[in-house]
Amino acid sequence: MNQTATTLPHASRADSPAESAMLYMEDICHDFGTLRAVDHVTLDVQRGEVVCLLGPSGCGKSTLLRVAACLDELQHGRVMIGGEDMRTPSGRNVPPERRNVGLMFQDAALFPHLTVLENVMFGLDRMPSRQRKATALEFLEKLGMGEQAARYPHMLSGGQQQRVALARALAPGPGLMLLDEPFSALDARLRDRIRDDTLHLLKSAGAGTLLVTHDPEEAMFMADRIALMKDGRILQMDKPQNLYCRPADPFVATFFGDVNRMEGTVERGQVDTPLGKVDAQGLAEGEKALVLVRPEAVRVVVVSEPSSTHRDTHVIMSRLLGRSSLVHICVHDQKNREYHLHSTMPGVFLPRENQRVELHVDPSQVFVFPAH
């Protein structure tokens, strides 16, 4: 089972010039008392691009978005929107209403005393009355809410309220959309549908979008690029497929799903694991290594005869997850140490308990890092 591990370094992406980006944030720091919530972050969002700020709760992603919107004061660094500096020559921040930004949050925050149509028309006060109504109705129709135009927010479901909030944010034609966990309060099936509608509408509007989420699947679905944050810093910013297939850090690899974890020592450029030898390019001879293998990289092949000894690689249990099956496997290394590994197999694949199996590994989903 000799395998070749994926190398660690990911393709670097040079920052776009500040003038060409819809949003450019440079060397942003933000403190709450003695707590540093955002620590020297630089990122850009291009026109028509969706960038997701992804990370666990408390990592600083919402604070970064609020700084971009001027809902939190810029303490350190620079914010540019549409090529314009958001700090005036006198040192004041350009207020939110002058930033050409659309905002959408987890709470739809609709005006309860206004109808759906009036809510969407609210930000179109610079248009003639007839044009305001036509524009508002156009966006409501795009989101399947045209028939609800005369209703009030309390008469709508949570998903319908979010659609109205999105229409209200997009109707004025902002160059930049800022969305903070806009789908997290919705149930799973409704969330999937509204995410899809939102993505298509954002792309057709051509706005640059910065979206905050803690959900890796949502980020993969929505984003052209993902900035994964931890402890106020961006660990890796890249296309979703590069974060998944070329993680720059163990935290990046594990944040996108379950992994099989193994440790070993580099000998002659390889690490010996229960799944075979894997290449450890870039690590020194004798260095302790951490090996991470995604469950979908472990393919299970059933051997006809049942397990005769506990030391044979065998199935502990199998569970159907819907579109895939999770197989728990017992395997031993050369020193007879026992490991409990997971394999995710497509479709219905449910080998019985104690069934002897062989394991084959996809090297593109094997990642080797220094153990520290």
N, C-alpha and C positions, 0 to 999 in steps of 0.2 A: 504494500500500500504506500509506496513512496509517492509523496506529493510535493508540489512546488507552491509555496505560499505567495500571496500577492505582496508586492513590495509596498513599503509604507508611504513614501512621499506622494502627495497628490499634486495634480497639475495646478500651478499657481496662476492667478488671474490678476493682472495689473489693474490698479484702480483707474477708472475712467476719469478724465479731467473733470474738475468740479463744475465747469461751465456747461458741459454737455449732459450732465445727469439731471433727472427730475428732482431727486433728493440727493444731497451730498452732506454727510456728517463726518467731521474730521476731528479726531482726538477728543472725543466727548468724555468728560468725567462728570459724575453727579453724586453728591453726598447727601445723606440724611443724618445730620449730626456727625457721629464718628463712623457711621456705616457708609462704605463706598458701594453704591448700587450699580454704577456704570464706571468702568475702569479703562480709559484710553481706547475708546471704540471708534473705528473709522469704517464707514460703509457707504455704498451708493445704490440708488435705485434709478434705472434708466427709464426713459419714456416707453410706455406700453409694457413694462416688465412687472411681474409680481415677485416680490422678495418676501420671504417669511422669516421673521425672528422666532426661532424655536428654542425651547429650553424649559427646564423645570421651574416650578413656582419660586419666586424670589431671586431669579438669576439676573434681573435688570431689564428684561425685554420691554415690559410695559412702560417703565421709566424712560427708556430710550425713545419710544414712540411719543410719549407725552412731551419730551423735550423737542422733538421734531414739530409737534403741533403748537408749541409754546404754552401748553397747559402747565408745564413745569418750567421754571426759569433756567435758561442756559447758564451754567456755572463756569464751564471750561470747554474750549474748543470752538468749532465753527459749524453753523448750519446754513446750507444754501438750498433754496428751492427754485427750480427753473433758472438756475444760473445766477440768482440774486441772493446776496448775503442777507440773512434774517436778523442781523444786528445793524442798527442804523449808525451813521457816523458819530452820533452823540453817545453811542454805547447802549442804547435801549433796544430791547427785542421787538421785532415787528409783531404786532398782536395777531391772534389766531384768525380774526375775521379778514385780515389783509394778506393772508398767506396762500390763497388759491388752493385750499386744502379741503377735501371732504372727509368727515369723521364718522365712524360707525363703531359702536361698542357692544358689549354683551347685552346690556339693557338697551332696547330700541329707543327709549327716551322720546317717545312721540308726545306731542301736545294733546292732552286728553280732551280739551274743549274744541279742537279742530277736527274736521273730517279727514279721511285719508287723503283726498285730493288737496285739501287746504294745507295739510302737513307737508306734502311734496312741493306745493307752490310757495311755501314760506320763504325759501332761500332764493326765489326768483323775482325779488321785488324790483329789480332793475329793468325787467321786461315789461312791455305793454300787457295789460290784463289778459287779452285774448291769447297772446303768445304764451304767457305763463301757464294758462290752463291747458293749452295744446301740448306744451312740453311736458307738463306733469302727467297728463294722461298717456303720453307716448311711453314714458318710463314705467308707469304702472302696467300698461299693456304688455311691455316686454317681460315683466315679472309675473304675469298672470293675475294681476290685481285690479284690472280695469273695472270689473263688475263690483268691486268693493269700494269704489271711489267715494260714495256718499255715506259710508259707514264711519263710525267713530272707533278709535283704537281699542276700547274695552270690548268691542263686539268682535274682535279678531283673535285668532289663535296666536301663539307665540311665534310660529313660523311666518304667519302672515304679517305680523308686526315687524319682523326683521326684514321682510321684503319691502315694506313701505319705508323703513329706515334707510335701506340701500338706495331705493329710488330717490328719496329726499337728498341723500348725500351726493348722488351722481348727477341729478338734474341740472345743477348750475354749471356743469362741465369743468370740474376741478382738474388741474394738471396732476395732482397728487391725491391718492386716497390712503387714509390711515385707518386700519381696522384692528381693533383690540379684542381678541377672543369673541368674534361676533356670532359664532355658531355653538358655543360650548353649552348653552342652556337648552338646546334642542335635543329631542330624542334621536337615536342613531339613524333611523330610516329617513326622517325628515331632514336631518342635518346633511345627509348625503345629497339629497335632491337640491336643497338650497345652496349648498357649496357649488354644485355643478352650474346652477343658474347664475350664481354670483361670478364665477370664473368667466363664463361666456360673456356676461355683460361688461365686466371689467376689461376684457380683451377687446370687445367691440368699441368701448368708449375710448380706448387708447391711453387711459390714465396710468401713470406709474403708481404702484401699490406697495405699501409696506403693511404686512399682516402679521400680527402677534398670535402665536398659538403654542400650546404645550403638547399638542398631539402630533407625533411624527407622521402618521398616516395622512393627516390633513395637510401638513406641510408638503409632503411628497405629491399629493394630489393637486395642490394649488400653485406651487412655486415654480418659477423659472430658476431661481436660486434660493438657497437656504443659508441663513446665518445661524449656526448653532451656538448658543450662549451658555456659559457656566460661570458663576461667581462674578458677574459683571463684565466678562470678557467674551469675545467671539473666538471659539476654538477653531472653527473652520467655516469658511463661506465659499460655497461652490454650488454647482448643479446638483440636484437631488441624487442622480445616479452616482456621482463621484463621492458624495458623503457616504452613500450606502456601500459602494464597491471599493472605495479607496479612502477609508477613514484615516485621519491623521493622528488619532489619539484613541486609547481604549474607551474613553467616555463616549466618543462619537460612535464607535462601533456598537456599543451596548445600548445607546439611547434609542436606536431604531429597531430594537427587538431582542429576543432571547438569543444567547450565544452559549456554546459549549466552551468552558474555560479549562485550560490545562497549562501546566508549567513544566519547564525543563531547562536544560543547560545546553548552550551552543557548543557543539563538537563538530569540527571540520565543516563549519558553515551551515549546519543543520541542527534541528531540535527533534529529538526522538519523542513521539507522543503515542498514546494508545491507538491513534488513527494512522500511524506510520510516521516516517521522517518528513519534515517540512523544512524548506529553505528559510534561513534566517539572515538574509542579506542586510548588511549594515550593522549587524551586532558583532561584538568582539568575541573571540574564542574564549570559552569558559564563562561567558556572561549568562546570568539568569534571564530567562525569557518567559513572557506570557503569550500563550497561543489561544486565539479566539476563533471559533468555527461556527458559522451560522447553521442552524438545524436543517435548512433546506439544502445545504451543501453536502449533507450526509445521506447518501442513497443506500437503502437497505435492500439486500437480496436474500431471499429465503433459501436456506439449505434444506434439502429434502429430509434428512434424518433429524430427529429431535436432539436436543442438547444432552450429552452423556455426562458432562461434568459441569460444575458451577463455573469453572474457569473458561469454558467456551463463551464466545460472544453470543449473547442470547437476549431475547425480548423479555422485559419486565412486565410491561403492559402496553396496550394500544388504545387510543381514543380518537373517535371521529370528530373533527372540528367543523365539518360542513364541506367546504371546498377542498380541505386537506385533512390528513390524518397525522396525529402526533404519536410517535413510537418511542417509548422509553427503553433504553438499551443498556445492558451491563457489559462492560468491556474491561480488560486488564492490560496493563503495560508490561514491559519486559521484566520489571521487578515485582510482578504479581500484585501491584496495587490496583484496587478496583475503582472504576469510574462509572458514574451514572450519566449517560449522554442522551441527548434528544435528537430525533430526526423528524423533519416535516416532509411527508410524502404527499404528492398530489392525489386528489380523489379519495376513494375508499380503499384503504390499505390497512388491514387489521390482522397482522400475524398474531397467533395465539401466544399466551404466556409460556416462557421457557423454550420457544421456538429458536433453534440455532440459526444465525444469520451471518452474512458477510457484509462489510461496510466499504463503500467506495466514496471517495471525497472529491468534490469539485475544488480545485486549488484556488480558483478566483475568489472564493469566499472564506479563505483561511488568512488570518492576519496575525502577524508576529510583532510584538512590542517588547521593549525592555521591561523586566518584571517590576521595576520600581515605578 
